[in-house]
Amino acid sequence: MNASIPEEAIVDAVISDPLVAATLLVHLANRDSLSIRAALLDDIAREQNITSQQLETVLEALLEAGLLSQVRHGIALTVPKNDALRHAAVLRGVAYARYRQRDANQVEITLSPPAHPSRLMEMLPKQGFSWTRLYDTKDSLIELASQAERRLVIISPFLDREGIEWIGQLFEATAKKSIKRTMIVRGRDQTEADALRTHDSQLAAWGVDILTYAISHDPAFRSPAIETFHAKILLADSDKAYVGSANMTRWSRDFSMECGVILRGPSVKPVATLVEAMMKVSQQQVLDR
């Protein structure tokens, strides 16, 4: 039996979900046998409202840390029961401390994988990449939009018809709320203009203000003469935002690897200030009808 695993190593291994790890260790330590079958693990996960992804991630971490080992029909403890219970107590303490000392700012990473098959997705597992605490961009943006209470601003330099449909899903998430809905686009691309024109009536039904940020300067004083943007932002109220790489296009939604962050809390204020400045220098879009 290996009883010399440092507490720090255990905590570092399962820092993403210490409470789930503690629950599994307690179940194992309180059994007559030090091993447990895979099917029973699934039953425990369902009873404790542990998702399959959480279970898989924590098991992998505990195996790597040396607390568990693979046996023929499942997994087994590699430390005495008392040590397993001691590690579980420490992990519960870590979970409680994290709950009590929550930062006012919250950050989540969003990631959309490239279309399958993907060389990148083949390489990531070999680099030790884990999906723990990562969320798909499409799901993250819909959840963020649904939390808007006063305003929802979508900023995308590139736009197409499929992107407008995606935007529609975001605005639909706020359909039962009386909020201000705004889009900021570049207003310089024919694909974008066609998409806006095709969905003009739907955008009007949502009460969306469409602003264009493409300002012409005197070429004698500025090169290039057009001032515009490449930022991709979704702002909900003034305390929730997405900042990342995803355009409101089919390519970003369905094919390309996109990565960004979801921010909640006081740290969003500078993003809100930036968006408000962009709105002030942008012009109201008038669509040809």
N, C-alpha and C positions, 0 to 999 in steps of 0.2 A: 504494500500500500504506500502511495506517495502522499505524505502528510505535510510536506514542506513547501507547498505553493504559497507565495506571498499574497497577502490580501490585495496589495496594489495591483498585482497581475490579474487577479480575478475581476476586480473592479474595472480595470482598463479593458478587459476582454469583452465585458457586457455592459459598458457604460451607456449604450443606447437604450437598454431595457433591463435595468437591474432588478426590477420587481418581478418580471417574468422569470428571470434566472433564479431568483430566490424561491419562487413558487415551485419550480421544477426540482430544485435541490431538496426542499422540504418533503415533497412527495416521495422522492427516491430514498431519503434518509429514514422515513417513517414506514417503509415497507419491510416485510420479513426478509425479502431477498434484496441484494444490492443492485440487481439488474431489473430492467423493465422492458416489456415488449413494445414495439413501435405502435401497434394498434392501441394499446393502453395510453400511450403518450398522446395520441390524437384525442382520446376520450377526456383526458385531463385538460387538454387545451380547450376543448369545447366547454367543459364545466367552468373553467376560469376565464372564459371570453378572451382567450389568446388566439390571435390569428395564425394561420398556417405559416405566413411569412415571418412573424415574430418567433414562432416555435423553431422554424428552420434556422433562423439567424442566431438565436440564443444557443441552440444545441451545437451549432458549428463553432461558436465562440467558446463554449464550455469544453468541447472536445479538444480544441486547439490549445486551451489553457492547461489541459491535463487533468481537469476535475472529472471528466467522463471519458469512457472508452467505448469503442464499438465492440459488441458481442454478436453472437450468431443471429439472434432474433430481435435485437434492439440495442440498448445502451446500458452501461453499468457505471456505478461510482468507482473512482480509483482512489478515494480517500475514505477514512473511517466515517461512520455516521455522525459522530459528534463534531468532526471537522466540517462536514458538509453543512450541518446546522449552524455552526459558527460562521461559515462563509455566507450562508443565507441571511443571518442576522445582520452582518455587515452590509450586504447588498440592500436589505430593507432600509437600513439607516441611510445609505446613499440616496435611495429613492425618496425618502422623506425629506432629506436635506435639500435635494433638488426642487421638491415641491415647495418647501418653505422659502427658498431663496431664488424663486423665479425672477428672471430679469424682466424688466418692463418691456424690453425689446425682444421680439421673437423672429427667428430667421429659419426659413425652410428652403431647401434646395429643390428646384424642379428640373426634371430632365425628361426630354422626349427622345427615345432611341431612334436611330435611323431605320428606314424601311428594311425589312428582312429580305434576303440575308445581308448581314453587315460584318465587315472585317473588324470594325470597332467593337461590336458586341461579342465577337469571338475572342478578342484580345483582353477585354476588361476583366473577366473572371481569372485569367492567368496573372493579372496584376494585383489580385486580391481585392478587386472591387466588390462592394456590397450595395444592394439596393436599399438597405436600411436607412430610414429617414429621408428617402428620396420620393418624390411624388411626380406623377405624370403632369406635364404642362397643361394639357387640356382640362384635366380634372381640377387642378389647382386653380386655374383661372375662373372656372365656373363657381367653385366654392368661394373664391375671393369676391367675385361679383355679387353673389347672393348675400354677402355680409354688408354691402353698401346700404347706408340709410339716408344719405343726403345727396350724394353725387357719385357718378361713375364716369371716369374719363379713360378712353382707350386711345393710345398713341401708337401709330404704326406707319412707317415711311412707305411700306409697300402693301398693296391691297389687291385682291382679285375676288371673283364671285364666290368661290368657296370660303374665302376669308370673311366676306360679308355674312355668310351663313353661320360661321363660327361666332362672329360678333353678335349675330342674332341670338345665339344660345346664351351669350353673356347678358344681353339686355333682357332676355326672357327670364333669367334668374332674378331680375329685379322687378318683374312685371306687376306685382301686387303692391309696389311701393311708389309713392310720389316723390321721385328723385330727379335730379338734373342729369341728363345723359349727353355726353359730349364725345365726339371723335376728332382727333387731330391727324390730318394726312398731309402728304406733300403737295398733292394737287398738280403734279407735273407729268403724270404717266397716263397713257391712253387706256391701258388695262384697268387702272384704278378708276378713271372717269367712267368707263363702260360699266364697271361693277356698281358704282354708286348710282348711275342712271337706271340700271336694271332694277335695283332694290330701293329706288327713291320713295315709292309709296309706303313700303314697309318701314323704312327709316323714319318717315314722317309720322307714321302711326305710333312709333315708339317715342316720338318727340325728341329726336336726336338733333343736336346742333352739330353741323359738320364745319370744321375750321381747316383752312389750309395754311401751312407754314412753308412758304417759298417766297422769299422777299428779294426783289430785284434791287441791285445796287449799281451805282455808276462804275462801269468797268475801269475807268481811269483811276479809281481809288480802291477797288477791291477785285481780287482775282482768286477764285471764280466770282463772277458778278452775282450769282444766286446764293443767298443764305438759306439753308434748309437744315434738315436733321436726319439722323440715322438711329436715334434712340427708340427702343420699344418699351413702353410703360403701360401699365394698367393701374389707375389710382382709384381706390374706393374711399370716399370721404377724405380725411387728411391723415389717417393713421394706419392705412393698409395699402400695400402697393406690391406690384410685380415689376421687377426690373430685370430684363434679360435679352435674349437674342431672337425671340419668336416674332415674326411678322404675322399679320393677319392674312395669310395666304395658304393655299392648299399645300404648297411645298413645305412650309413650316409645320402645318397641322399634321400632315400624313407621312412625310418622307424624310425630312432633314433632322439631324441631331440638334436639339435646341436645349439650352441650359440657362437658368436664371435663378433669382431668389425671390421668395415671398417675404416681405417685411411687415411686421405689425408692431405698433408702439411709437414712442417719441422719435425714433430714428427716421420715421417716414416724413417728418416735417420738411426737411430739405428737398425731398422728392416732390412734395406738394407745392412748395414754393417755386421749384423749377417748372412744374406743370402750369401753375398759374401765370408765370411769366410767358411761357409759350402761348398760352391762350390770349394774352394781351397783345402779342406781336402778330398773331395769326389773323387771317381774314375769314369772314363768313363765306362758306362755299355756296355758290348758286348753281344749281344743276339745270341743264337745258332740258326742257320738258317737251 
